[in-house]
Amino acid sequence: MTERKPFVGGNWKMNTNRTTSADLTRQVVDALNTVHGVETAVFPPFPYLLAVRTILRDRGSAVKLGAQDCYHKPDGAFTGEVSLDMLKDCGVQMVLCGHSERRHVIGETDELINTKTRAVIDAGLTAVLCIGETLDQRESGHTDPVNQRQLRAGLAEISGDAMANVIIAYEPVWAIGTGKTATPEDAQGVHAKLRKLLAQMYNNEVADRTRIVYGGSVKASNAEELFRCPDIDGGLIGGAALKAPEFAGICKAAVKQPK
Ligand code: PEP
């Protein structure tokens, strides 16, 4: 079986300012300086990418730089959008695709998310494809069909080879920013089904090597029990990523759990 290196990403959403994004970056770099065995990334707001990148580079940090979104067209009359070339120019290495707030607040469809995911891969970057059911969908017994649909749709026309540049983030919408976390058993159950579906869509090797991380109110205090599960390969972190010691605690919890 392939060993999957844990991944922990910090999604800063529409938080921080010019000063606090720089301060947070320096604190994250210092806190993760001696932490090895986990791939880490921060996803600052667009305006701060370049400054965060400069700090990461000047300090020789292994923390990667991610963007929270992108537009799939290379250039042109798309007011307000940001292309992948622009992101690469700012040193971005990975991009979130289909985060629940983009699906449910901004209204992105499975088709658009797939288009963006393919564009990220074509640009040579890593796509973090986010999927997850809402509370209504969960309570009406639709957790599995919703996640399966989002996984299949998000990965449409993406080859098994290209899957080396994809991380799946399972983020139940009802757990994001609510303080409610899926139990390790529930999350593991969904992750195992997603991995099985990857095996059907591709093959066992792709399923084995694809990282599936969990997101939804992860904190340093609950990370270890989640990351200990055999199919949970780390986390995508929102609120707790805005505090460097908390984020570092979560990253450290992932180190102890290589799969
Ligand atoms: C997220 O934004 O991806 C997330 C998981 O947020 P939180 O950790 O705050 O629930």
Boltz pocket constraint, residues with backbone or C-beta under 6 A from the ligand:
constraints:
  - pocket:
      binder: B
      contacts: [[A, 11], [A, 13], [A, 171], [A, 175], [A, 176], [A, 177], [A, 178], [A, 179], [A, 215], [A, 216], [A, 217], [A, 218], [A, 236], [A, 237], [A, 238], [A, 239], [A, 240]]
      max_distance: 6.0
